[in-house]
Amino acid sequence: MAADHSGHGMSGMVDAEGLNKLKAHQGTEAARLFMEQMTGHHEGAVEMAKEEIDGGKNPEADQLARDIVTAREAEIAEMKQLLAAL
C-alpha cells in the first residue's frame, strides 16, 4: 500500500514500480496494465468511501462518499468489461 498525498495509506495506489511497468509497454499490453491499475485504484477509493459512510459524522461527506461509491463501482464494471475484450 503506497501513501497518498495526505500521508494516509490507500489501497490501490500505484507505486513507482507500477508506473514504470506501464511506461515500458505499449498498445494492448499498456491498455491492459492501465485498466488493471485503475481498477485497483478505484477499488481503493470505494473502500475509503465505505469507511466514511460507516463511520463519518458529516452529512455532506457522507453524501460525497455515497456518490463516489456509485460512480466508481460503475467505472470498475466498465473497466472489467473493457479488460475482458482485450
C-alpha positions as a Markdown table, in Angstrom:
| # | Residue | x | y | z |
|---|---|---|---|---|
| 1 | Met | 0.0 | 0.0 | 0.0 |
| 2 | Ala | 1.5 | 3.3 | -1.1 |
| 3 | Ala | 0.9 | 6.6 | 0.7 |
| 4 | Asp | -1.3 | 9.3 | -0.8 |
| 5 | His | -0.5 | 13.0 | -0.7 |
| 6 | Ser | -2.1 | 13.5 | 2.7 |
| 7 | Gly | 0.1 | 10.9 | 4.4 |
| 8 | His | -2.6 | 8.3 | 4.8 |
| 9 | Gly | -2.3 | 4.9 | 3.2 |
| 10 | Met | -4.8 | 4.0 | 0.5 |
| 11 | Ser | -5.3 | 0.6 | -1.1 |
| 12 | Gly | -4.9 | 0.6 | -4.8 |
| 13 | Met | -2.4 | 3.4 | -5.1 |
| 14 | Val | 0.0 | 2.7 | -8.0 |
| 15 | Asp | 3.7 | 2.9 | -6.9 |
| 16 | Ala | 6.7 | 3.9 | -8.9 |
| 17 | Glu | 7.3 | 0.3 | -10.0 |
| 18 | Gly | 3.7 | 0.1 | -11.4 |
| 19 | Leu | 4.1 | 3.3 | -13.3 |
| 20 | Asn | 7.5 | 2.2 | -14.7 |
| 21 | Lys | 5.9 | -1.1 | -15.8 |
| 22 | Leu | 3.2 | 0.9 | -17.6 |
| 23 | Lys | 5.7 | 3.2 | -19.3 |
| 24 | Ala | 7.6 | 0.1 | -20.5 |
| 25 | His | 4.6 | -1.2 | -22.5 |
| 26 | Gln | 2.6 | 0.0 | -25.5 |
| 27 | Gly | -0.6 | -0.9 | -27.3 |
| 28 | Thr | -2.8 | -3.6 | -25.9 |
| 29 | Glu | -0.5 | -4.6 | -23.1 |
| 30 | Ala | -0.3 | -0.9 | -21.9 |
| 31 | Ala | -4.1 | -0.7 | -22.0 |
| 32 | Arg | -4.4 | -3.9 | -20.0 |
| 33 | Leu | -1.9 | -2.7 | -17.4 |
| 34 | Phe | -3.6 | 0.7 | -17.2 |
| 35 | Met | -7.1 | -0.8 | -16.7 |
| 36 | Glu | -5.8 | -3.2 | -14.0 |
| 37 | Gln | -4.1 | -0.4 | -12.2 |
| 38 | Met | -7.1 | 1.9 | -12.4 |
| 39 | Thr | -9.5 | -0.8 | -11.3 |
| 40 | Gly | -7.4 | -1.3 | -8.2 |
| 41 | His | -7.2 | 2.4 | -7.6 |
| 42 | His | -11.0 | 2.7 | -7.9 |
| 43 | Glu | -11.5 | -0.2 | -5.6 |
| 44 | Gly | -9.3 | 1.6 | -3.1 |
| 45 | Ala | -11.5 | 4.7 | -3.4 |
| 46 | Val | -14.6 | 2.6 | -2.9 |
| 47 | Glu | -13.1 | 1.1 | 0.2 |
| 48 | Met | -12.2 | 4.5 | 1.6 |
| 49 | Ala | -15.7 | 5.9 | 0.8 |
| 50 | Lys | -17.4 | 3.0 | 2.5 |
| 51 | Glu | -15.3 | 3.7 | 5.6 |
| 52 | Glu | -16.6 | 7.2 | 5.6 |
| 53 | Ile | -20.2 | 6.0 | 5.2 |
| 54 | Asp | -19.8 | 3.6 | 8.1 |
| 55 | Gly | -18.0 | 6.0 | 10.5 |
| 56 | Gly | -18.3 | 9.5 | 9.3 |
| 57 | Lys | -20.2 | 12.2 | 11.1 |
| 58 | Asn | -20.6 | 14.9 | 8.4 |
| 59 | Pro | -23.7 | 14.5 | 6.3 |
| 60 | Glu | -22.1 | 16.3 | 3.3 |
| 61 | Ala | -19.1 | 14.0 | 3.5 |
| 62 | Asp | -21.4 | 11.0 | 3.7 |
| 63 | Gln | -23.2 | 12.0 | 0.6 |
| 64 | Leu | -20.0 | 12.6 | -1.3 |
| 65 | Ala | -18.8 | 9.1 | -0.2 |
| 66 | Arg | -22.1 | 7.6 | -1.4 |
| 67 | Asp | -21.7 | 9.4 | -4.8 |
| 68 | Ile | -18.1 | 8.1 | -5.0 |
| 69 | Val | -19.2 | 4.6 | -4.4 |
| 70 | Thr | -21.9 | 4.8 | -7.1 |
| 71 | Ala | -19.6 | 6.4 | -9.7 |
| 72 | Arg | -16.5 | 4.2 | -9.0 |
| 73 | Glu | -18.4 | 1.0 | -8.9 |
| 74 | Ala | -19.9 | 1.8 | -12.4 |
| 75 | Glu | -16.4 | 2.6 | -13.7 |
| 76 | Ile | -15.0 | -0.6 | -12.2 |
| 77 | Ala | -17.7 | -2.6 | -14.0 |
| 78 | Glu | -16.9 | -0.8 | -17.3 |
| 79 | Met | -13.2 | -1.3 | -17.0 |
| 80 | Lys | -13.7 | -5.0 | -16.3 |
| 81 | Gln | -15.7 | -5.3 | -19.5 |
| 82 | Leu | -13.0 | -3.5 | -21.4 |
| 83 | Leu | -10.4 | -5.8 | -19.9 |
| 84 | Ala | -12.4 | -8.8 | -21.0 |
| 85 | Ala | -12.5 | -7.5 | -24.5 |
| 86 | Leu | -8.7 | -7.1 | -24.8 |
